[in-house]
Amino acid sequence: SRRAMGMASALWPHGTLIREYHGHKKKVHSINWNCLGTKLASGSVDMSVRVWAVEELGRTAEMELKGHTGSVDQLRGDPKQSW
């Protein structure tokens, strides 16, 4: 499963925390995986979206998308096409 926690996005498979992604300045309201399970996006009250490319061995690459005029409360990706 996945949860938005405070200013971090977290992965909780089988009820065990395995990784947190930090970067937002305010509360995270939504998260979404791409259809391949290789990228995780999070939307926040800080009016930004962060995208993490999840790589083997736990390494990640991060991108921040700014310029939203309000809180990013919902994210949705195409279930048939990766982004």
KEKOLVO-386836 format. One record per residue: residue in three letters; x, y, z of N, C-alpha, C in turn. Coordinates in steps of 0.05 Angstrom, whole numbers, padded with zeros to 5 digits, always signed. Layout:
<atoms>
ALAXYZXYZXYZ...
</atoms>
This chain:
<atoms>
SER+00017-00024+00000+00000+00000+00000+00017+00025+00000ARG+00005+00047-00002+00020+00072-00002+00005+00092+00015ARG+00019+00110+00028+00006+00130+00044+00020+00157+00041ALA+00005+00178+00044+00016+00205+00045+00018+00212+00075MET+00042+00219+00084+00046+00224+00112+00060+00251+00116GLY+00046+00270+00127+00059+00295+00132+00073+00307+00107MET+00099+00311+00109+00113+00322+00086+00129+00301+00071ALA+00123+00276+00076+00137+00254+00063+00117+00235+00051SER+00125+00222+00029+00109+00200+00018+00123+00175+00026ALA+00107+00154+00032+00119+00130+00043+00108+00105+00030LEU+00124+00084+00029+00115+00058+00018+00112+00039+00041TRP+00089+00026+00043+00082+00008+00064+00072-00019+00054PRO+00088-00035+00040+00078-00061+00031+00075-00080+00055HIS+00054-00094+00057+00049-00113+00078+00051-00100+00106GLY+00044-00074+00108+00044-00061+00134+00072-00053+00145THR+00093-00056+00129+00120-00049+00138+00131-00026+00122LEU+00139-00005+00136+00151+00018+00122+00178+00010+00110ILE+00181+00015+00084+00206+00008+00071+00221+00032+00061ARG+00207+00054+00056+00221+00078+00045+00204+00102+00049GLU+00216+00125+00055+00203+00151+00055+00216+00169+00035TYR+00200+00186+00022+00210+00205+00003+00204+00233+00014HIS+00225+00247+00020+00222+00274+00032+00227+00296+00011GLY+00215+00319+00014+00220+00341-00004+00199+00362-00003HIS+00174+00355+00003+00153+00376+00005+00157+00393+00030LYS+00148+00418+00028+00150+00436+00050+00125+00435+00068LYS+00103+00424+00057+00078+00422+00072+00066+00395+00067LYS+00043+00390+00079+00030+00364+00079+00025+00353+00051VAL+00030+00327+00048+00025+00313+00023-00004+00304+00023HIS-00019+00310+00002-00047+00302+00000-00052+00278-00018SER-00034+00274-00038-00040+00252-00056-00014+00240-00067ILE-00015+00215-00074+00008+00202-00088-00003+00183-00109ASN+00014+00177-00129+00005+00161-00151+00030+00148-00164TRP+00028+00122-00170+00049+00108-00185+00044+00109-00215ASN+00065+00108-00231+00060+00104-00260+00053+00075-00264CYS+00044+00068-00289+00035+00041-00294+00057+00020-00293LEU+00082+00027-00295+00104+00008-00293+00114+00004-00265GLY+00105+00022-00246+00115+00020-00219+00143+00031-00215THR+00152+00047-00234+00180+00057-00233+00182+00087-00224LYS+00159+00100-00224+00158+00129-00215+00135+00133-00196LEU+00141+00150-00176+00121+00157-00156+00118+00187-00156ALA+00093+00197-00158+00088+00226-00157+00073+00232-00132SER+00078+00256-00120+00064+00264-00096+00055+00293-00100GLY+00031+00300-00091+00020+00327-00093+00017+00337-00065SER+00022+00363-00061+00023+00375-00034+00008+00401-00032VAL+00003+00408-00007-00008+00434+00000+00012+00456-00007ASP+00037+00450-00010+00058+00470-00017+00056+00478-00047MET+00035+00469-00061+00029+00476-00089+00050+00465-00108SER+00061+00441-00102+00080+00429-00120+00074+00399-00123VAL+00085+00388-00144+00084+00359-00149+00113+00350-00150ARG+00120+00329-00136+00147+00317-00138+00144+00289-00150VAL+00163+00283-00168+00164+00258-00182+00190+00244-00175TRP+00189+00220-00165+00213+00204-00159+00214+00181-00179ALA+00237+00178-00192+00243+00154-00208+00256+00134-00189VAL+00241+00113-00182+00251+00093-00163+00268+00073-00178GLU+00293+00072-00170+00313+00054-00183+00321+00031-00165GLU+00334+00012-00177+00343-00011-00161+00362-00002-00139LEU+00364-00017-00118+00381-00012-00095+00372+00012-00079GLY+00347+00021-00083+00336+00042-00067+00344+00070-00075ARG+00359+00073-00096+00366+00100-00105+00342+00113-00119THR+00341+00140-00117+00319+00154-00130+00330+00179-00144ALA+00316+00187-00164+00321+00213-00177+00295+00229-00174GLU+00297+00255-00168+00274+00271-00161+00271+00294-00180MET+00246+00301-00186+00239+00325-00202+00216+00339-00188GLU+00218+00366-00187+00197+00382-00175+00182+00398-00197LEU+00156+00397-00196+00139+00411-00215+00125+00433-00199LYS+00132+00458-00205+00121+00481-00190+00102+00497-00208GLY+00089+00517-00197+00073+00535-00213+00043+00531-00209HIS+00035+00512-00193+00007+00508-00188-00004+00531-00171THR-00029+00539-00175-00040+00562-00161-00054+00554-00135GLY-00054+00529-00129-00067+00520-00104-00055+00493-00096SER-00066+00482-00074-00058+00456-00064-00063+00435-00085VAL-00044+00416-00088-00047+00394-00107-00059+00371-00091ASP-00086+00368-00094-00100+00349-00078-00106+00322-00092GLN-00103+00321-00118-00108+00296-00133-00087+00293-00155LEU-00078+00269-00159-00060+00262-00182-00072+00238-00196ARG-00069+00237-00221-00079+00213-00237-00061+00210-00261GLY-00053+00185-00265-00037+00178-00289-00052+00160-00307ASP-00044+00158-00331-00056+00140-00351-00049+00111-00343PRO-00068+00093-00338-00062+00066-00329-00050+00049-00351LYS-00050+00058-00376-00039+00043-00399-00014+00055-00410GLN-00006+00079-00402+00017+00092-00413+00034+00103-00391SER+00060+00097-00392+00078+00107-00371+00085+00136-00375TRP+00092+00150-00353+00101+00178-00355+00127+00180-00342
</atoms>
